[in-house]
Amino acid sequence: MLHSALLAEQKVGLKMNVKKMDLDKVVSILSAMHTPTISNLTDPDWLDVEVIMDEKVVRNLIPSLKRAGATGIVEYPLSKVIP
């Protein structure tokens, strides 16, 4: 569990809303631990995209995500990452 907590210190979660037509552009920018989680929203033209990534790259990544069509971007800390 200590290893999981130490690993989490270097990672953050990102959630964002993406129009379906922009999904490929947004996903091509993301480097998730495996692949992003993509969920349907109540509006059928929009999706929720969630990833876990290195905190050190997020600051530079967010402007690119915005240009690709991501909106409502939320960055949140992690307490544990259990591989």
Secondary structure as the mmCIF struct_conf table of DSSP 4:
data_model
#
loop_
_struct_conf.conf_type_id
_struct_conf.id
_struct_conf.beg_label_comp_id
_struct_conf.beg_label_asym_id
_struct_conf.beg_label_seq_id
_struct_conf.end_label_comp_id
_struct_conf.end_label_asym_id
_struct_conf.end_label_seq_id
HELX_RH_AL_P HELX_RH_AL_P1 LEU A 2 ALA A 8
TURN_TY1_P TURN_TY1_P1 GLU A 9 GLN A 10
STRN STRN1 LYS A 11 LYS A 19
HELX_RH_3T_P HELX_RH_3T_P1 LYS A 20 ASP A 22
HELX_RH_AL_P HELX_RH_AL_P2 LEU A 23 ILE A 29
BEND BEND1 MET A 33 HIS A 34
STRN STRN2 THR A 37 ASN A 40
BEND BEND2 THR A 42 ASP A 43
TURN_TY1_P TURN_TY1_P2 PRO A 44 ASP A 45
STRN STRN3 TRP A 46 ASP A 54
HELX_RH_AL_P HELX_RH_AL_P3 GLU A 55 ALA A 68
TURN_TY1_P TURN_TY1_P3 GLY A 69 GLY A 69
STRN STRN4 THR A 71 PRO A 77
BEND BEND3 SER A 79 SER A 79
#
